[in-house]
Amino acid sequence: MHYKFEGKNALVTGSSKGIGSAVAIALAQGGANVTINCSSSVDQAEGVAETIRKMGRKAIVVACDVSDLAAVEDMVKKTVDAFGSLDLFVSNAVYSDRQLMVEADMKGFRRTIDVSMWGALHGVRAASQQMLKQGNGGAITVISSPHAIIPIPTAMAYNMAKAAIDHMARTAAIELVKSGIRVNVFHPGWIDTPGERKFFTEEQLNEGAQGLPMGRMGSPEEMAHGVCFTLSDEASYMTGSTLTMDGGVGLPWWSKRTEGKQ
């Protein structure tokens, strides 16, 4: 990890596990202090925070539901109280149920929208307000998904939410650019996370991974490198853009290399 975040303070939502925890740890490796957010996995979140503290960085854990605007605003305040500022924000928290649209339990459908869409907006809004108050610019990355583009069946609510936050982030980018606040989107592919294990067995994951263009799932650590780039000074001329690290998932199916053929 060569990106430098010394003197920076970060908040990563949904960072007790998966991509979020990998991003939080990578930011700390670069020198940042980090707020770890979770909804209920407090023990896991504390484990991530302890890993960061062992690096000599500061870390706090804030458990809250990102679909609650007031709770998100309070989380930003706690970050500033603990570290002095908020310079980097990553919207990562999600919820997803998988059912065909015509059979969907609408409670779960709405929960997916509330967390994955409204939660992202709440975080971007509260973080932006704090950065504007500070007057020193900042960097925001919204972790979205190829679901924003590819209409994957049984995931309508998630598809809708991800499509919405892509446009939300670009709109935020144009509204904030003159204040020195950069907003970008990150699209990971099929990544080996606890979230995916909610829907698939180990056997299904292994079989499905073999069918991907690269023949494997991505890792949270690989995704953290991409996210940290968008937040770093190396990406200082990048805003309103989407960085994709999906292992070729977005390529047309016939582009996949098969045995004995190119």
Secondary structure, 3 states (H helix, E strand, C coil): CCCCCCCCEEEECCCCCHHHHHHHHHHHHCCCEEEEEECCCHHHHHHHHHHHHCCCCCEEEEECCCCCHHHHHHHHHHHHHHHCCCCEEEECCCCCCCCCHHHCCHHHHHHHHHHHHHHHHHHHHHHHHHHHHHCCCEEEEEECCHHHCCCCCCCHHHHHHHHHHHHHHHHHHHHHHHHCEEEEEEEECCECCCCHHHCCCHHHHHHHHHCCCCCCCECHHHHHHHHHHHHCHHHCCCCCCEEEECCCCCCCHHHCCCCCCC
